[in-house]
Amino acid sequence: MNPATALATVLVDELVRCGMTDAVLAPGSRSAPLALALHAAAQAGRLRLHVRVDERSASFLGLGMAKRSARPVLLVCTSGTAAANFHPAVIEAGESGVPLIVITADRPPELRDTGANQTIDQVKLYGTAVRWSTEVGTPENRPGMVAYWRSLVARAWGLAQAPVPGPVHLNAAFREPLIPDGDDSWCEPLDSDTGGPWTKIRAATPGSVLHVPATRRGLLVVGDGAANVKRYVAAASMAGWPVLAEPNGNARYGDHALSAHHFLLGVPEFVERHRPEVVVTLGKPGLSRPLLSLLRRADEHIVLSPDLARWPDPVRSATQVAQDVEIPVVSGDDGWLKSWRAADLAAAAAVDEVLDAHPEITEPRLARDLVAGLPGGSLLFVAASMPIRDLDQVMRPRRGIRIMANRGASGIDGLVSTAMGAALVHSGRSYALLGDLSFLHDQNGLILGPEDRRPDLAIVVVNNSGGGIFSLLPQATLPGPFERVFGTPHQVDLEAVAAAHRIPYRRLESAADLPKAVAGEGLRIVEARTDREANAALHAELRRAAHQAVRTTLAD
């Protein structure tokens, strides 16, 4: 099956699964895959298809149906000015709160801005008139596309209705061939086994609560920006669920919190035996690839999101999205929890043994010891690249501290200033754990006027002379260009930087000296020098030791 036919087939099928009953089509060539998919669905009795030769009339026809039924209606047209002729109806739908799903066919990127026939700029064509607009992207025959397409349609369907009904726009680029080629094969099943929409969005109504299926085989996953953490951690604990919390989710505390789940989920045998029936996620997870892979394996993945216009679903595995959920207490065998905890304790002990065997300063040990030694009520701001990942892998559960990171867009910029801003309004002691590049990227954040308040902030800078995270990525296998374009070593003297800003400086000489190095008051800088190659080797050693410990627990 050619990619154009596959994309159109899935888009129409998912719309029907979401509840679409009516579609309005204006004829055209580039939209042929969608036209044929709609015709087939209509012939099968799955929807009502309405065809109009004029796009403006077609769009207002759909507007009238959607306005009267209060249900989204699909509008489809070809590329070029055909899409522009939908604009008046889209504006009216936006202003009057009428739900429409608008799919405009488009030329693929290689034909844009070339003078190719019937090609205009259709990206965000309708501006602020729509509730949401996105490029579907040119379809490719590779695994994962079907989940992406279905998740995209489910999101569009939900956004057309909540929180404020209105039009949404999907711009779908199709490469030729545009009609079926007689081959029905595809790299993955095009059909869905959900029995309904890929993702169900529970609209906000007074008192509406999604009741999670009762099961002992559940998990609570907590990522960045999670809200109402204490409530849901308590509910998960009552249900006998393990809690897999990223450090900046601020839920890694209590008897049910795990600390080595990154390593557990890297062992295929463990993952195979511990497939959850339900996963509830709070916030935006994204630090651990094994954890993200686990979300795909859950029978039910419920995303708890206060905003039904935007919800985090990085692997497009969400089956339901809700603003409030209730996790029921289930009595019975606690073997599920015990198995997770036994493996977690074993892996954590193996990690600690490796770290303690290295008396020199290492990045994972620095992260572990720093967070463990913070006084109660402290704030720890962590850089969004390697430091937060180190913390995720080695931080042991503890209470009484607040961890923050700029993981919204995970950028390297402005971290010194962000840490200072947070420290200025925090009521307790404040600390920051940054890499050398993120520190240098925001040197201007150290400039303070003589009458400006100084934060009580200890900035711990891990100086490995460059981009340490790249040493753990596939780029490290390219020895020729690696140092120049990825490692990016520098020769900046951090002590001189501190002196230029008249900020107290201390260099950490050994891992054991950390408590003394970060002690004090006011703004101060602590430099910890490490080696990138040694750090990569240590991470490999940690992974081997933790995986072996997990396999041992499975064999017992």
N, C-alpha and C positions, 0 to 999 in steps of 0.2 A: 504494500500500500504506500502511495506517495505521501510525503509529509503534509501537503495541503489538505488532502482528503482526511487524513488521520486527525489533524487539528480541528477541522470543521465538524467531523463526526462527534468528537468528544465534547466540544463546546455546546453543541445542540443537545446532546444527550444529558449533560450535566444541568443545563438550563431546565430541561423537562423534569429531571429529578428534583430540582429545587422548587418546582411548582409552576413553571411557565405553561400557560395554556394558549397564548396567542402570540403570533409573530407576524410582522409586516415586512415585506421584502420589496425593494425596488430593483429592477433587473440590471445586470452589468456583467462584465467579463471577469474582473479580478475577484469578484465576490462569488464566482461560480461554485467553489467548494461549499460555501455556506448555503447557497441556494439549493444545491443538490441534497445536502444533509437535511435541510428544512423540508424539502419535498418528500423525502423518504420518511421522515418522522410524521408528516401529515398523512401520508398514505397508510401508515401503520396505525393511525388513529391516536397518536400521542399528543398532537397539538393541532390548533387551527391556524392555517397559513393564509394570509391576506396579501395579494400582489397588487401593486400600483405602479404605473409607469412613470409617475412624477414623484421625485423624492420629497418635495415639499408637502404634497398632498399625503404621501405615505406616512410621513412623520407626524402630521397632525391627526391622521386616522389613529395611529398608535397612541397619541396623546389622549384622544377622546376615550378610547377603550380603557386606558390606564386610569384616567381621571374618574371614570364612572365605577370601575371595578375596584379601585384602590390596590391593584396588584400590578407588578412590573410587566410591561409588554416589551417584546424585543423588536428593535428596528435594525434592519440590515441594508447596507448599500455598498456600491463599488467605490473605487478611489476617485480622487479629484474633486471637481466641483459638485459631484453628487453628494459627497459628505458635507460640503458647505451648505447645501440646500436643506439639510436637517437642522441647521443652526437656529432658525426662528422658533421651531417647535421645542428644541432643547432649552432655549432661553425661557420660553413660557413654562416648561416643566420645572425648571429650576426656581423660577419666581413663585410658582403656585404649588410647589411641593408634590409633583406628580412623578411616581416611580417609572423610569424608563431604563432599559438596557440597550445602549446604542453600540453596535459593532460596525465599524467602518473597515472595509477591506483596503489594503494598501500594497504598494509595490515594496519589494524587499529593499534593504538599505543600499545595496550596490546600484540600484536604479534611481535613487533620489539625487536631486541636484545635478542631473546629467542631461536634462532636456528630454528624458523618457516620456512617452505619451501618457497623458492623464495622471501625472504625478505632481502633487503639491505637498507642502509641509502639513501633515495631519497630526503631528505630535501635539497633544494638548490643544487641539483645534478649537474646542469649545470654551477654553479659558475657565473663568470662574462660574460659568453657568452650570457646570456639572459638580456633583458631590465628590467625584473621584474620576481620574483618568489615568490610563496606563497603556504602555505598549505590550502587546502579548508576546512579541518577539517572533522571529522567523522559526517555524517548526523544524525540528531535527529528529531523525530516527535514532534515538538513544534512550536508555532507561532513565526514568525520572520525569520525563516530559508529561506523561499522563497525570501524575500527581500534581504537577505544577498547573496544568490546564484546568483540572477539576477544582483545585483549591482557589484558583483565580476567579473562576465563574462563581463559586460559592461565596467568595468575598464580595464580588460585584453585586450578587443578588441581595446579600445582607445590607450592603451600603446603600442600595437603592431604596431601602425601606426604613433603615434606622441609622442614626437617631432621628434624622429628619428626612422624610421621603424626598426623592428627587432623581434626576438622571445620572447615570454613570456611563463612562465611555471606554470601550476597549478598542484599540487600533490593532488590527490583525494583519500582519504582512504575509503574503503568500507568494512562494516561488512556483513557476511552472514545473510540472504539469498541474493544471487546475481541475482536471476531471479524473475520475478513477481510472487506474491503469490495468485493472483486471487481476491484480495481485493483492490478496487480503492479508498477507503476512506483515507483522510488525514486531519490533524487538521486545515488546511487553504487552500484556493484555490491554486492549482499549476499553474494555468494559469495566464496570465497578462492582464490587461485591458488597457494597455498603447497604444495598437495598433502599437507598434514598440519597439525599445530598451528601457530597463529600464532607462538608462541614455544615452543621446545623447551628444557626445563630439564634439564641433565645432573646427576643426583643425585651427591652426593659419595661416591665409593668409593675405597678405597686404590689409588693409582697411576693413577686415571682422569684422562686428559688429552684435551681436545677438540683434534683436529688441524684446523687452519684449512685451507680449500682452498688449494692452491698457485696463486698468481697474482702477477703483477707489479703489477696494478691494485688495490692495497690501500692502506688508510690506517689509521694508528693515531691515535686521538683520546684525549686525556688531559684529564680534568676534575678537579674538586675531590675530595680524599680518595683519590686513586689510590694503590694499594699496589704494591710490587715494580716501581717505575717503571724503574729502570736495566735490569733484565732484559728488559723488553718493548721498551724503546727500542732496546736492542742488537739484539733479534730483528727488529724492524721495519727497522732499518738494514741488517741482513744480507739481508733480503728485498727491499730496494730500495723501501721504502714511505716516503712523506712522513709526518712526525709533526706533527699539529695539536694543540698543547698549550696549554691555558689557563694563565696565569701561576701560579696556585695549584695546578696539577697538578705543578709542579716538574719538567717534562720538556722545557722549551724550551731545549735545548742540543744541540750537535753539528751536523753537516753536513746532516742530514735534517730538522731542526726548521724550521718556517716561522714567520714573524712577522706576516704580513699576510693570513692566510687569511680573516679577516673580510671584507676587501675583495675578495679573489679570488672568494669565494662569493657576492658581491653582483652579479656580472656574469653574466647569464643565458647568454651565449655560452660563457663559460669552464665554467660548471657543466654545460652540455650536452655539452661535449667531454671532461669529466673525471668521468664517472659511475663510481664505484668498483664493483668486483665484490664486494669484502669490506671492511667497516669493523669494526675491533676497538676497543671503547671501554673505558677504565679510568676509574674514578671517576665523578663526576657532572658532565657538561658542561651548560652552561646560560647562558653569558655572551653568546653570539652567536646571534641568530636564523638568520642564513644557515647557520651550522654545524649547527644543529639541523635545518634543512630538508634539508641534505645527507644526514643519517642516513636520511631517508625514501626517498632515491633509491638507496641501496645494494642490490644484489641479496641480499647476506647481511650482516646486522648482528649481530655477536657481542658480547654484553655480558660482560665479565669481572668477576665479583663474588665476594668471599670469603663473602658471606652469601646463601644461596639462599632465605632467608625475605624478604629485601628487596633488590631490585636496581634501579639507576637506568635508567629508560627513558622520558624525558620526552615523547617524541613517539610512543611505543608502536610503535616500528619494529623492536624486537629480534626476531630470528629464532631465536637460541639464547642461553642463559645458562649459563655454566660458571665453575667456580672456578679452573680452570687451562687454559691453551691453549698450543699449540705452533704458532708461525708458521714455516712451512718456508722454507728458502732456495731461491730460484728463479733460475736463471741465464737470461741472455738479454738482450734489448734493454732499456736503461734510459731509454727515451724518456719513459715515464710520469713518473719522478722528475724528469728534466731539465725537462719541461714545467711541472711544479708549481714547481720552484725558479726557473726563468726568470721566471715570472709573479710569484712572491713577491718576488724581488729587485727587479723593476721597480716593483712597488707600494710596497715599503718605501722605495726611493729617492725615489719621488714624495712619499710621506708626509714623509720627512725634509726634502726640499726645501721643502715648504710650512711645516713647523714652524720650520726655520732662518730662513725669510724673516720670521718674526714675532719681533722682539727682545723684545717685551713678555712678561710672564708669561702663559702659557696653560696650561690644564689638561693637554692631551695632552703638551705638551713637558715640563712639570714631571714627569709620570709617566715619560716616556722617559728624561730626564736623571737622575732620581733613581735608578732601578734600574740604569742603566748605570754610575753613579759609585760604587755601593756597594763597600766593600772586601770581599775574599773572606772567606767565613765569616759574612757578615752575615745577619740576619733582617729581612724586611720584612713588616709586617702592613698589610693594605690594606682599606679600607672596602668593604662588599659592594655598594654601589650604583654610582655613577659612577666613582670612582677605579679599581676593579678592571677596569671596562670600558675605560677609557682605557689602562690597562696592557696589556690584552689586544690592543688595536689597534696599539700603538706599541712594545711591548717587543721588543728585538732578542735573539736567542739569546745566552745566556751561561751560564757555569758558576759554581759556588762560592757561591751564595746560596740562602736558603730563603724562600719566599713563602707567607704564610698569609692566609686570609680566613674570616670567619664566613659561609660560603655554604651551610651546612646548611639553614637557614631564611631566610637572606639578610636578617636583621633589621638595624635601625639601632641597636638597644639594646646597651649594654655594651661598646662597641668600645674605649674608652679603657682599661677594666679588662682586657679580653682582651689587648690589646697589652702592657699592663704585666705581666700574668701570664706571657705568652710570653717577654718580655724578661728576667724574673727568673730563668728556668731556661735561657735560651739562653747558650751559652758564648762567643759573639762579640758584635759590635756589633749594636744593634737600632734599627730605624726603623719609623715608622708613617706611612701616608698616609691621612688622613681628610678627609671633607667637614665643613663648618662645622656642619651639623645633627647629624651623628653625633657630633661632638666635644661639642657643647652638650648632647646627649641624655644623655651620661655624664659630666657635670662632677664628679659625686660620686666618680668614679674617681680624681680628682686629690687627694682627701683622704688624706693619709698621716700616720700617727702618728709621733711623734718617735723611736720606737725601731724603726720599720719600715724595711726595706731600700728604698733608692731604686734603680729600674732604670736601666741605661744605655740610655736611649731618647730618640731625637729624634722628636717628634710634629710632622709637617708637616700643617698644616691649610689646606685649600683653602677660602677664604672667598669665596663668590659670593653671600652674603646670601640664602640660601634653598635650596630644593630644585632644584639644577641639572639633575638628570636629567629633570625634567618638561619642560624647555625643548626636549628632543629627542624628546618623545612627542607624540601627537596632541592632548593637552590644551593644548599651546602655541597651537593655532589658536583658542582661546576667550579673546580678549583681555579680555573683561569680567570674568569671575570668576577668571581664571588666577592673578593675583598673590595674591589673597586666600586661595584655597583650595588652590593647587598650589605657586606660587612661595614662599609664606610667608616674605616678607622679615623680617629681624630687625635690630635696632640694637645688638646686643651688642658691646661692646668686648673683643676677645679678649686684648688686652694687659692690660686690667684684670682679666680672669679669671685670667691667669697670675700677675699681681701678688698677687691675693687668696690664691693658694696658694703664694706665694713660689717660683715656678718661673721660671727664666731664660727670657726671651722675645726673639725677634728677628723683625723683619718682612723678608721677602724683597723687595728693591727691583727686581731685574732677574733674568731667567732665568740670566744668566751668573754671578750671585752664589750660586747654589744650593750648590755644594760648600763654600763658606766658611760659609754660613748653617747647614748641618746639622752642621758640624764641632763637636767638643767631646766632653764626657763628662757622664754623669749624665742626669737627666730635664730636658728642655728642649723648648720649643715654638717652632715656626717658622710664621709666618702668611704665606700667599701669597694676595693678593687678586686676584680675577678678576671678569669680567663675564659674566653668564649669556647674554645675547643675543649677545655677541661669541663666546662659546664655541660656541653653536649654529651660528653662521655659519662658524666655523672647522671644525667637524665636517663641515659640508656641503662646504666647500672640500677637505678631506682626501678625502672620498668621491669627489668629481668627479675629482680628480687621480689617485687610485689606480685608479679604474675605467678612466680613459683610458689609463693605463700598461699595464694588463692587456690592454685591447683592442689596443694596439699590438703587444704580444708575440704575440697571436693572429694578427695580420695578417702578421707577418714569416714 
